Amino acid sequence: MTMTAQPNETAAGDTACSSCGATGESRPHDESPEAAHERVNRRWNEILQETRVAQTGVQILFGFLLSVAFTPLFRDVGTFDRTIYVITVVLGAAATGTLIAPVSIHRFLSGQRMKDDVVEVAGRLMVCGMVLLALTIGCTLLLILRVVIPNVLAEVLAGAVMLWFGVCWYALPLWLRSRSARNLRTDDA
């Protein structure tokens, strides 16, 4: 199957995770399982959709960050806040590059019959890109809050938001994955 082949439709109720490969399928037992080429096509399409969402967010944020240095207020920013800004811009650039990488990989390897490898690498890049995006958002929030609330409250609020990201983006999916694995073990027993 080439990377440019059109995906086959998947059964309704399929809830497989594209980044981890876990299959929380809710198909009736009498249906045939998803074929390997169907699964890789579905996972690739899921990664493309996820990438579109993440790319849009990181590109808007990165564009905002790039414009900040050219505002009159930026001249009055202290050394510590300039350092936060530089770190934030570098993180934003890294997040942008990481989240766009699956598109470049696809373009270079299209037609090479490497879709399984591309899907695996793209999934890992998405996870890495989401970490970089979370850090970029956290640093951006810290930078903005330090201008608006010039005391320790800015750091506390930025830290609380980063903790929330950690719970929503990482802890919750990992918990759901482990719960699904426990349920599968219980069903098999």
C-alpha positions as CSV (number, residue, x, y, z in Angstrom):
1,M,0.0,0.0,0.0
2,T,1.5,3.3,-1.0
3,M,1.3,6.4,1.2
4,T,-0.9,8.2,-1.3
5,A,-3.5,5.5,-1.4
6,Q,-7.0,6.5,-0.4
7,P,-8.0,5.3,3.0
8,N,-10.7,2.6,3.5
9,E,-13.6,3.5,5.7
10,T,-13.5,2.1,9.2
11,A,-16.3,0.7,11.2
12,A,-18.4,3.1,13.3
13,G,-17.5,3.0,17.0
14,D,-13.8,2.5,16.4
15,T,-12.0,4.5,19.1
16,A,-8.4,3.5,18.5
17,C,-5.7,6.0,19.6
18,S,-3.5,7.1,16.7
19,S,-0.5,8.1,18.8
20,C,-0.3,5.0,21.1
21,G,-1.9,2.3,18.9
22,A,-4.3,1.3,21.7
23,T,-7.5,-0.1,20.4
24,G,-10.5,0.6,22.4
25,E,-12.7,-0.8,19.7
26,S,-16.4,-1.1,20.4
27,R,-17.2,-3.4,17.4
28,P,-19.5,-6.3,17.8
29,H,-17.7,-9.6,18.1
30,D,-19.1,-11.0,14.8
31,E,-17.4,-8.2,12.7
32,S,-14.1,-9.0,11.2
33,P,-11.1,-7.1,12.7
34,E,-9.6,-4.2,10.9
35,A,-7.0,-5.2,8.3
36,A,-3.5,-3.9,8.8
37,H,-3.6,-1.6,5.7
38,E,-7.0,-0.2,6.9
39,R,-5.5,0.5,10.4
40,V,-2.5,2.3,9.0
41,N,-4.6,4.4,6.6
42,R,-7.0,5.3,9.5
43,R,-4.1,6.1,11.8
44,W,-2.5,8.3,9.1
45,N,-5.7,10.2,8.6
46,E,-6.1,10.7,12.3
47,I,-2.6,12.0,12.6
48,L,-3.2,14.4,9.7
49,Q,-6.3,15.8,11.4
50,E,-4.5,16.2,14.7
51,T,-1.6,17.9,13.0
52,R,-3.9,20.4,11.3
53,V,-5.3,21.4,14.7
54,A,-1.9,21.6,16.4
55,Q,-0.2,23.4,13.5
56,T,-2.8,26.1,13.4
57,G,-2.5,26.8,17.1
58,V,1.3,26.9,17.2
59,Q,1.5,29.0,14.0
60,I,-0.8,31.7,15.4
61,L,1.0,31.7,18.7
62,F,4.4,31.8,17.0
63,G,3.3,34.7,14.8
64,F,2.2,36.6,17.9
65,L,5.5,35.9,19.6
66,L,7.5,37.2,16.6
67,S,5.5,40.5,16.6
68,V,6.1,41.1,20.3
69,A,9.7,42.2,19.9
70,F,8.6,45.0,17.6
71,T,6.2,46.6,20.0
72,P,7.1,49.8,21.9
73,L,6.5,48.2,25.3
74,F,9.2,45.5,24.6
75,R,12.0,48.1,24.9
76,D,11.2,48.5,28.6
77,V,11.2,44.7,29.3
78,G,13.9,43.6,31.8
79,T,16.6,41.1,31.3
80,F,14.7,38.2,32.9
81,D,11.6,38.8,30.8
82,R,13.7,39.1,27.7
83,T,15.2,35.7,28.6
84,I,11.8,34.2,29.0
85,Y,10.9,35.7,25.6
86,V,13.9,34.2,23.8
87,I,13.2,30.8,25.4
88,T,9.5,31.1,24.4
89,V,10.4,32.0,20.8
90,V,12.8,29.2,20.5
91,L,10.3,26.7,21.9
92,G,7.7,28.1,19.5
93,A,10.0,27.6,16.6
94,A,10.9,24.1,17.7
95,A,7.2,23.2,18.2
96,T,6.4,24.6,14.7
97,G,9.1,22.5,13.1
98,T,8.2,19.4,15.0
99,L,4.5,19.6,14.2
100,I,5.1,20.4,10.6
101,A,7.6,17.5,10.2
102,P,5.0,14.8,9.5
103,V,4.0,16.7,6.4
104,S,7.6,17.0,5.2
105,I,8.2,13.3,5.9
106,H,5.1,12.3,4.0
107,R,6.1,14.4,1.0
108,F,9.6,13.0,0.9
109,L,8.5,9.4,1.4
110,S,5.2,9.3,-0.5
111,G,5.0,6.3,-2.7
112,Q,7.9,4.5,-1.0
113,R,5.6,1.9,0.7
114,M,6.7,3.1,4.2
115,K,3.4,4.2,5.6
116,D,3.8,2.1,8.8
117,D,7.1,3.8,9.6
118,V,5.8,7.2,8.7
119,V,2.7,6.8,10.9
120,E,4.9,5.6,13.8
121,V,7.4,8.5,13.4
122,A,4.6,11.1,12.9
123,G,2.9,9.9,16.0
124,R,6.1,10.4,18.0
125,L,6.7,13.8,16.5
126,M,3.1,14.8,17.4
127,V,3.7,13.9,21.1
128,C,7.0,15.7,21.1
129,G,5.4,18.7,19.3
130,M,2.6,18.8,21.9
131,V,5.2,18.9,24.7
132,L,7.0,21.8,23.0
133,L,3.6,23.5,22.3
134,A,2.6,23.2,26.0
135,L,5.9,24.7,27.1
136,T,5.5,27.5,24.5
137,I,2.1,28.3,25.8
138,G,3.3,28.2,29.4
139,C,6.2,30.5,28.8
140,T,4.0,32.9,26.8
141,L,1.5,32.9,29.6
142,L,4.3,33.6,32.1
143,L,5.6,36.4,30.0
144,I,2.2,38.1,29.6
145,L,1.2,37.6,33.2
146,R,4.5,39.1,34.4
147,V,3.6,42.3,32.6
148,V,0.0,42.3,33.9
149,I,0.7,41.0,37.4
150,P,4.2,41.9,38.4
151,N,4.7,39.6,41.4
152,V,4.8,35.9,42.3
153,L,1.2,35.5,41.4
154,A,2.2,35.4,37.7
155,E,4.5,32.4,38.2
156,V,1.9,30.6,40.3
157,L,-0.9,31.1,37.7
158,A,1.4,30.1,34.8
159,G,2.5,27.0,36.9
160,A,-1.1,26.1,37.6
161,V,-2.0,26.3,33.9
162,M,1.0,24.1,33.0
163,L,-0.1,21.6,35.6
164,W,-3.6,21.6,34.1
165,F,-2.0,21.0,30.6
166,G,-0.1,18.1,32.1
167,V,-3.2,16.6,33.5
168,C,-5.4,17.1,30.4
169,W,-2.8,16.4,27.7
170,Y,-0.7,13.6,29.4
171,A,-1.9,12.2,32.7
172,L,-5.5,11.7,31.5
173,P,-4.6,9.9,28.3
174,L,-2.2,7.7,30.2
175,W,-4.8,6.9,32.8
176,L,-7.4,6.1,30.2
177,R,-4.8,3.8,28.4
178,S,-4.1,1.9,31.7
179,R,-7.8,1.6,32.5
180,S,-8.5,0.2,29.0
181,A,-5.6,-2.3,29.5
182,R,-7.0,-3.4,32.8
183,N,-10.5,-3.8,31.3
184,L,-9.1,-5.9,28.5
185,R,-7.3,-8.1,31.0
186,T,-10.5,-8.5,33.0
187,D,-12.5,-9.3,29.9
188,D,-9.9,-11.9,28.8
189,A,-9.9,-13.6,32.2
